[in-house]
Amino acid sequence: MANYPGARKRVTFTCTDLAGTATDPTALAIEYGPLGGTATTKSWPTDDAVVKDSAGVFHIDIDCPTAGTWAARAIATGALVAVTEIQWPVSRSAFTS
């Protein structure tokens, strides 16, 4: 299903150690926003917006009010150090200008 302005996108990140085992970091910061725009940062374990689903697996629901390419970046620190990013398109709607 395509993403349109006003949609909510669930983004899931899995943190793994070098052996590939899902592992919790000490902290996880997730930066997100439209490319070229202002990024918002939410952090686990302090922000309720970042939800721990199971060991090493986290998600965040991101509201995408504008068309364009959106991105999210997860930065794990402490017990596990890793960075990963994802991008997705938000299509222009025929019902908005």
C-alpha positions as a LaTeX table, in Angstrom:
\begin{tabular}{lrrr}
\hline
Residue & $x$ (\AA) & $y$ (\AA) & $z$ (\AA) \\
\hline
Met1 & 0.00 & 0.00 & 0.00 \\
Ala2 & 1.32 & 3.44 & $-0.91$ \\
Asn3 & 2.01 & 6.08 & 1.72 \\
Tyr4 & 0.20 & 9.42 & 1.31 \\
Pro5 & 0.43 & 12.69 & 3.27 \\
Gly6 & $-1.28$ & 12.25 & 6.61 \\
Ala7 & $-0.42$ & 8.56 & 6.83 \\
Arg8 & 1.31 & 6.95 & 9.79 \\
Lys9 & 4.28 & 4.69 & 8.99 \\
Arg10 & 5.47 & 2.02 & 11.44 \\
Val11 & 9.24 & 1.60 & 11.25 \\
Thr12 & 10.86 & $-1.38$ & 12.98 \\
Phe13 & 14.55 & $-1.68$ & 13.81 \\
Thr14 & 16.29 & $-4.84$ & 15.02 \\
Cys15 & 19.56 & $-4.45$ & 16.94 \\
Thr16 & 21.90 & $-7.43$ & 16.68 \\
Asp17 & 25.34 & $-8.20$ & 18.03 \\
Leu18 & 28.18 & $-9.40$ & 15.79 \\
Ala19 & 26.91 & $-12.98$ & 16.06 \\
Gly20 & 23.49 & $-11.91$ & 14.76 \\
Thr21 & 21.67 & $-12.29$ & 18.08 \\
Ala22 & 18.98 & $-9.68$ & 18.79 \\
Thr23 & 20.35 & $-7.64$ & 21.70 \\
Asp24 & 19.20 & $-4.54$ & 23.57 \\
Pro25 & 21.49 & $-1.52$ & 23.39 \\
Thr26 & 21.91 & 0.66 & 26.47 \\
Ala27 & 20.16 & 3.45 & 24.55 \\
Leu28 & 18.56 & 3.79 & 21.13 \\
Ala29 & 18.02 & 7.15 & 19.41 \\
Ile30 & 15.77 & 7.30 & 16.36 \\
Glu31 & 15.99 & 10.36 & 14.14 \\
Tyr32 & 13.29 & 10.80 & 11.48 \\
Gly33 & 11.82 & 13.30 & 9.07 \\
Pro34 & 11.56 & 14.31 & 5.43 \\
Leu35 & 14.84 & 14.47 & 3.50 \\
Gly36 & 16.09 & 18.05 & 3.54 \\
Gly37 & 13.73 & 18.93 & 6.38 \\
Thr38 & 14.03 & 19.14 & 10.14 \\
Ala39 & 14.67 & 15.84 & 11.91 \\
Thr40 & 12.90 & 14.77 & 15.08 \\
Thr41 & 14.69 & 12.54 & 17.59 \\
Lys42 & 13.07 & 10.12 & 20.02 \\
Ser43 & 15.06 & 7.88 & 22.36 \\
Trp44 & 14.58 & 4.58 & 24.17 \\
Pro45 & 14.24 & 4.06 & 27.09 \\
Thr46 & 13.13 & 7.66 & 27.83 \\
Asp47 & 10.48 & 8.34 & 25.12 \\
Asp48 & 7.24 & 6.34 & 24.96 \\
Ala49 & 7.22 & 6.82 & 21.17 \\
Val50 & 10.00 & 4.22 & 20.83 \\
Val51 & 8.45 & 0.85 & 21.71 \\
Lys52 & 10.46 & $-2.24$ & 22.64 \\
Asp53 & 8.69 & $-5.24$ & 21.06 \\
Ser54 & 11.16 & $-7.90$ & 22.25 \\
Ala55 & 14.90 & $-8.26$ & 22.91 \\
Gly56 & 16.63 & $-5.97$ & 20.41 \\
Val57 & 13.46 & $-5.21$ & 18.42 \\
Phe58 & 11.98 & $-1.70$ & 18.52 \\
His59 & 9.41 & 0.26 & 16.55 \\
Ile60 & 8.24 & 3.82 & 16.18 \\
Asp61 & 5.08 & 5.13 & 14.48 \\
Ile62 & 5.90 & 8.17 & 12.35 \\
Asp63 & 3.29 & 10.65 & 11.10 \\
Cys64 & 4.16 & 11.79 & 7.56 \\
Pro65 & 2.21 & 15.00 & 6.84 \\
Thr66 & 4.00 & 15.93 & 3.61 \\
Ala67 & 4.87 & 14.23 & 0.32 \\
Gly68 & 8.48 & 13.39 & $-0.50$ \\
Thr69 & 11.11 & 10.97 & 0.67 \\
Trp70 & 11.16 & 10.31 & 4.40 \\
Ala71 & 13.94 & 8.66 & 6.39 \\
Ala72 & 14.59 & 7.22 & 9.82 \\
Arg73 & 17.93 & 6.42 & 11.40 \\
Ala74 & 18.46 & 4.27 & 14.50 \\
Ile75 & 21.61 & 4.84 & 16.56 \\
Ala76 & 22.34 & 2.19 & 19.21 \\
Thr77 & 24.88 & 3.01 & 21.92 \\
Gly78 & 26.35 & 1.48 & 25.05 \\
Ala79 & 26.17 & $-2.32$ & 25.30 \\
Leu80 & 25.64 & $-2.50$ & 21.52 \\
Val81 & 26.96 & 0.03 & 19.00 \\
Ala82 & 25.24 & 0.13 & 15.60 \\
Val83 & 23.60 & 2.49 & 13.10 \\
Thr84 & 21.04 & 1.74 & 10.40 \\
Glu85 & 18.79 & 3.81 & 8.17 \\
Ile86 & 15.63 & 3.35 & 6.12 \\
Gln87 & 13.95 & 5.57 & 3.53 \\
Trp88 & 10.43 & 5.45 & 2.08 \\
Pro89 & 8.38 & 7.54 & $-0.34$ \\
Val90 & 5.29 & 9.50 & 0.62 \\
Ser91 & 3.35 & 10.00 & $-2.61$ \\
Arg92 & 1.63 & 13.23 & $-3.50$ \\
Ser93 & $-2.14$ & 12.95 & $-3.09$ \\
Ala94 & $-4.58$ & 13.88 & $-5.83$ \\
Phe95 & $-6.65$ & 15.58 & $-3.09$ \\
Thr96 & $-4.08$ & 18.02 & $-1.77$ \\
Ser97 & $-2.20$ & 20.82 & $-3.47$ \\
\hline
\end{tabular}
